[in-house]
C-alpha cells in the first residue's frame, strides 16, 4: 500500500474508531468493519483513491454517493469514492456513527441480545 492509500485507509479507520468498539475483518476482495455485524467496508484502495461503503436501514440522498442500492430488504448500501482524506469529514462521520449503531450494533432490530433475539423474545 502506497502512502496516499495509507492516509485514506487510516482516516477511514479513524472515523470507524470514533463509532465505538469494532473489529477489522479483512478478506480477499474487501476490508469489513464490524460491530456485532458488518456495517462498513472498503472495496477498493489504491494511490488513486478509495471506494468505501456503509449500510443503513433506509436510503440517504447526497451528491457525494457514487451509488446507493438496497442489497437486501432494509439493508441500503451507500458507496463513496474518496480521493482525499479531507473528504472523510464530519458528515461522513455522522453517517458512519448511525450505521454503526443501527446496523453494526443491530439497534434497528430492537435487540440488546448478542444472539439477535428481540427484547420481547428473551423469555424463550
BAMI-378490 format. One line per 8 residues: for each residue x, y, z of N, C-alpha, C. Coordinates in nm, 3 decimals. Layout:
BEGIN
X/Y/Z/X/Y/Z/X/Y/Z  ...
This chain:
BEGIN
0.086/-0.117/0.000/0.000/0.000/0.000/0.090/0.123/0.000  0.063/0.215/-0.092/0.142/0.337/-0.101/0.102/0.438/0.005  0.175/0.548/0.016/0.149/0.647/0.121/0.013/0.716/0.109  -0.031/0.744/-0.011/-0.161/0.810/-0.029/-0.274/0.715/0.012  -0.266/0.591/-0.033/-0.366/0.490/0.004/-0.366/0.470/0.156  -0.250/0.468/0.217/-0.239/0.451/0.363/-0.309/0.566/0.435  -0.292/0.688/0.387/-0.358/0.803/0.451/-0.510/0.791/0.441  -0.560/0.747/0.326/-0.704/0.729/0.310/-0.756/0.621/0.406
-0.686/0.508/0.408/-0.727/0.400/0.498/-0.724/0.445/0.643  -0.614/0.506/0.684/-0.601/0.549/0.824/-0.711/0.646/0.863  -0.745/0.739/0.775/-0.851/0.835/0.806/-0.986/0.765/0.817  -1.015/0.672/0.727/-1.142/0.599/0.735/-1.148/0.520/0.865  -1.040/0.451/0.899/-1.041/0.373/1.023/-1.051/0.465/1.145  -0.995/0.583/1.137/-1.009/0.680/1.247/-1.156/0.715/1.268  -1.231/0.734/1.160/-1.374/0.762/1.172/-1.448/0.641/1.229  -1.411/0.523/1.185/-1.473/0.400/1.237/-1.447/0.388/1.387
-1.324/0.414/1.429/-1.288/0.404/1.571/-1.369/0.501/1.656  -1.410/0.614/1.597/-1.491/0.711/1.668/-1.634/0.664/1.691  -1.672/0.552/1.634/-1.808/0.500/1.648/-1.826/0.415/1.773  -1.722/0.348/1.816/-1.731/0.256/1.929/-1.641/0.137/1.905  -1.661/0.033/1.985/-1.578/-0.087/1.975/-1.606/-0.156/1.841  -1.500/-0.194/1.772/-1.514/-0.255/1.640/-1.400/-0.352/1.618  -1.413/-0.429/1.512/-1.301/-0.512/1.467/-1.292/-0.506/1.316  -1.173/-0.531/1.266/-1.147/-0.530/1.123/-1.149/-0.675/1.076
-1.219/-0.700/0.965/-1.229/-0.834/0.909/-1.185/-0.830/0.763  -1.055/-0.844/0.739/-1.008/-0.839/0.600/-1.043/-0.968/0.525  -1.069/-0.953/0.397/-1.094/-1.066/0.308/-1.021/-1.037/0.177  -1.027/-1.128/0.084/-0.954/-1.111/-0.041/-1.000/-0.987/-0.119  -1.131/-0.963/-0.122/-1.183/-0.855/-0.206/-1.232/-0.731/-0.130  -1.219/-0.732/0.002/-1.268/-0.617/0.079/-1.208/-0.618/0.219  -1.227/-0.506/0.287/-1.195/-0.494/0.429/-1.326/-0.454/0.496  -1.375/-0.537/0.585/-1.501/-0.508/0.653/-1.473/-0.456/0.793
-1.561/-0.369/0.839/-1.556/-0.317/0.975/-1.682/-0.363/1.045  -1.663/-0.426/1.162/-1.770/-0.494/1.231/-1.795/-0.435/1.369  -1.922/-0.422/1.404/-1.964/-0.406/1.541/-1.999/-0.548/1.584  -2.128/-0.574/1.604/-2.172/-0.714/1.617/-2.171/-0.780/1.480  -2.208/-0.703/1.378/-2.206/-0.748/1.239/-2.140/-0.639/1.154  -2.115/-0.672/1.029/-2.052/-0.577/0.937/-2.145/-0.457/0.913  -2.088/-0.339/0.916/-2.166/-0.218/0.889/-2.099/-0.127/0.788  -1.970/-0.144/0.765/-1.897/-0.059/0.672/-1.782/-0.138/0.611
-1.729/-0.086/0.501/-1.618/-0.156/0.441/-1.546/-0.075/0.335  -1.436/-0.130/0.290/-1.357/-0.074/0.181/-1.348/-0.183/0.075  -1.385/-0.150/-0.048/-1.381/-0.249/-0.156/-1.272/-0.220/-0.258  -1.218/-0.100/-0.258/-1.107/-0.066/-0.348/-1.021/0.037/-0.279  -0.888/0.019/-0.288/-0.795/0.111/-0.225/-0.667/0.113/-0.306  -0.631/0.232/-0.353/-0.508/0.248/-0.432/-0.457/0.390/-0.414  -0.349/0.420/-0.480/-0.296/0.556/-0.476/-0.391/0.654/-0.544  -0.483/0.606/-0.626/-0.579/0.692/-0.695/-0.701/0.724/-0.610
-0.728/0.642/-0.508/-0.844/0.668/-0.424/-0.896/0.543/-0.357  -1.011/0.558/-0.294/-1.070/0.451/-0.215/-1.220/0.447/-0.240  -1.274/0.327/-0.253/-1.418/0.308/-0.257/-1.456/0.245/-0.124  -1.540/0.316/-0.051/-1.583/0.266/0.080/-1.735/0.272/0.084  -1.791/0.201/0.180/-1.937/0.198/0.190/-1.980/0.175/0.334  -2.106/0.201/0.357/-2.168/0.174/0.486/-2.314/0.143/0.460  -2.378/0.080/0.556/-2.517/0.039/0.542/-2.607/0.117/0.638  -2.729/0.140/0.592/-2.834/0.198/0.676/-2.966/0.130/0.641
-3.065/0.139/0.729/-3.193/0.074/0.701/-3.280/0.151/0.601  -3.231/0.265/0.554/-3.305/0.347/0.458/-3.204/0.416/0.367  -3.247/0.455/0.249/-3.154/0.525/0.159/-3.139/0.672/0.198  -3.018/0.721/0.188/-2.991/0.863/0.203/-2.971/0.923/0.065  -2.993/1.053/0.053/-2.970/1.122/-0.073/-2.858/1.223/-0.052  -2.757/1.213/-0.135/-2.648/1.309/-0.133/-2.572/1.297/-0.264  -2.526/1.409/-0.314/-2.444/1.408/-0.436/-2.311/1.337/-0.412  -2.276/1.315/-0.287/-2.148/1.253/-0.252/-2.147/1.102/-0.278
-2.261/1.041/-0.289/-2.266/0.896/-0.309/-2.242/0.859/-0.454  -2.153/0.763/-0.474/-2.130/0.707/-0.608/-2.246/0.614/-0.644  -2.305/0.551/-0.542/-2.419/0.462/-0.562/-2.489/0.439/-0.429  -2.618/0.413/-0.436/-2.698/0.372/-0.321/-2.789/0.261/-0.372  -2.783/0.145/-0.307/-2.869/0.034/-0.351/-2.912/-0.048/-0.231  -3.027/-0.110/-0.246/-3.078/-0.198/-0.141/-3.027/-0.339/-0.169  -2.931/-0.384/-0.089/-2.869/-0.516/-0.107/-2.969/-0.627/-0.073  -3.036/-0.611/0.038/-3.146/-0.698/0.081/-3.248/-0.606/0.146
-3.372/-0.648/0.163/-3.470/-0.559/0.223/-3.422/-0.499/0.356  -3.425/-0.367/0.363/-3.386/-0.298/0.485/-3.236/-0.280/0.504  -3.156/-0.313/0.402/-3.009/-0.301/0.411/-2.962/-0.221/0.290  -2.958/-0.088/0.307/-2.920/0.003/0.199/-2.770/0.032/0.206  -2.699/0.000/0.100/-2.556/0.022/0.090/-2.531/0.156/0.024  -2.454/0.240/0.090/-2.418/0.374/0.041/-2.270/0.373/0.008  -2.236/0.390/-0.119/-2.097/0.381/-0.163/-2.041/0.520/-0.193  -1.921/0.545/-0.143/-1.849/0.670/-0.164/-1.719/0.643/-0.238
-1.682/0.733/-0.326/-1.550/0.729/-0.388/-1.471/0.845/-0.330  -1.364/0.815/-0.259/-1.285/0.914/-0.186/-1.147/0.925/-0.250  -1.103/1.048/-0.276/-0.970/1.066/-0.334/-0.877/1.145/-0.242  -0.934/1.211/-0.140/-0.853/1.289/-0.045/-0.902/1.263/0.096  -0.811/1.253/0.193/-0.854/1.230/0.332/-0.953/1.336/0.383  -0.942/1.459/0.334/-1.031/1.567/0.379/-1.176/1.540/0.344  -1.201/1.453/0.247/-1.339/1.418/0.211/-1.404/1.332/0.319  -1.326/1.272/0.404/-1.378/1.193/0.516/-1.398/1.288/0.633
-1.506/1.362/0.626/-1.532/1.475/0.715/-1.641/1.443/0.817  -1.692/1.547/0.883/-1.793/1.530/0.987/-1.921/1.465/0.935  -1.959/1.500/0.813/-2.080/1.439/0.757/-2.063/1.288/0.742  -1.950/1.244/0.689/-1.923/1.101/0.677/-1.918/1.038/0.816  -1.858/1.107/0.912/-1.854/1.055/1.049/-1.994/1.034/1.104  -2.085/1.128/1.081/-2.224/1.112/1.127/-2.290/0.990/1.063  -2.270/0.975/0.932/-2.328/0.860/0.863/-2.272/0.730/0.919  -2.141/0.725/0.941/-2.079/0.603/0.994/-2.128/0.572/1.136
-2.143/0.674/1.218/-2.193/0.650/1.355/-2.334/0.594/1.353  -2.418/0.647/1.266/-2.553/0.596/1.255/-2.552/0.452/1.203  -2.468/0.425/1.104/-2.455/0.290/1.050/-2.406/0.194/1.158  -2.306/0.235/1.233/-2.253/0.152/1.341/-2.363/0.116/1.441  -2.437/0.217/1.484/-2.540/0.197/1.586/-2.656/0.111/1.533  -2.711/0.149/1.418/-2.830/0.081/1.369/-2.801/-0.055/1.305  -2.692/-0.062/1.229/-2.665/-0.184/1.155/-2.560/-0.269/1.227  -2.446/-0.210/1.257/-2.337/-0.285/1.319/-2.371/-0.337/1.457
-2.441/-0.257/1.536/-2.480/-0.299/1.671/-2.625/-0.349/1.675  -2.688/-0.352/1.559/-2.821/-0.412/1.539/-2.934/-0.341/1.611  -2.920/-0.213/1.642/-3.026/-0.142/1.712/-3.153/-0.130/1.629  -3.139/-0.138/1.496/-3.258/-0.131/1.411/-3.353/-0.247/1.437  -3.299/-0.356/1.495/-3.379/-0.474/1.524/-3.446/-0.468/1.660  -3.413/-0.366/1.739/-3.468/-0.357/1.873/-3.417/-0.466/1.964  -3.289/-0.501/1.947/-3.232/-0.610/2.026/-3.114/-0.560/2.108  -3.098/-0.616/2.225/-2.978/-0.590/2.305/-2.910/-0.723/2.338
-2.953/-0.827/2.269/-2.902/-0.962/2.291/-2.802/-0.996/2.180  -2.679/-1.037/2.215/-2.581/-1.072/2.112/-2.628/-1.182/2.016  -2.721/-1.266/2.060/-2.773/-1.371/1.972/-2.873/-1.316/1.872  -2.911/-1.189/1.889/-3.002/-1.126/1.794/-3.149/-1.142/1.826  -3.182/-1.202/1.942/-3.323/-1.215/1.977/-3.379/-1.079/2.017  -3.500/-1.055/1.977/-3.566/-0.930/2.014/-3.594/-0.930/2.163  -3.603/-0.810/2.219/-3.627/-0.798/2.364/-3.748/-0.878/2.409  -3.858/-0.871/2.331/-3.980/-0.939/2.373/-3.969/-1.091/2.361
-3.866/-1.142/2.287/-3.847/-1.285/2.273/-3.751/-1.343/2.375  -3.705/-1.267/2.471/-3.600/-1.311/2.563/-3.645/-1.424/2.653  -3.774/-1.444/2.671/-3.822/-1.549/2.761/-3.802/-1.687/2.701  -3.772/-1.694/2.573/-3.755/-1.823/2.504/-3.626/-1.890/2.544
